[in-house]
Amino acid sequence: MDAGGVDVVLPCLDEALALPGVLAALPEGYRAIVVDNGSTDGSPEVAAAHGAKVVVEPRKGYGAAVHTGLEHATAEVVCFLDADGSLDPGELPGLVAEVVAGRARLAVGKRVPVGRGAWPWHARAGNAVLAALLRGRGLPVSDIAPARAVRRADLLELGVADRAFGYPLELLIRAAQAGWVVREKPVAYRPRTLGTRSKVSGSVKGTARAIRDMLRVLRETRGPR
């Protein structure tokens, strides 16, 4: 991809400690769009100081932050990545290559845990159940895609509607319904930056809330759209 040709949307809620490392690790030509979703720790200021474009999304929810970032992106290809330091931005070009070469309409990261405590049991179990349900719908994936690359126009046209934690699951379901080729690539999944905690897998309560949102998406997306 040409330099400057990829936007990276980073939904953010209180990630001031992780953002410097994440932003510094972006490959050359990959532009950060940090979508702040109500941080109280100075995350927007930290992001701006490290060269990111900062957008504020007052509506609470992972999907709301992701969609707002997509709307503010201008590149043909857009990536999505967690901002907590658990994923290496240096792996994004591998996902982008699948899309640019036409081997996939959507390329997603398959998490491979690296280090103790990177992926708590309750989060891994929930992910496994949801991935199995997706395979039952004909989509051969094993993860609910915390890192993604896709053409901006394609994703907007897909019309993912969830604005909470169900967004990643709905994206995969809509992609399957639209007949998209979706390819997984392994990505290292590390413990988060010291001092940060995942809003989903960091607690049983967070995981339960995410699964609740995703089960709602499963009910709402049965059959053709």
Helices and strands as residue ranges (DSSP letters): E 6-12, H 19-24, E 30-36, H 43-49, E 53-56, H 62-72, E 77-80, G 89-91, H 92-100, E 106-113, H 121-136, E 148-151, H 152-158, H 167-177, E 182-189, H 204-220
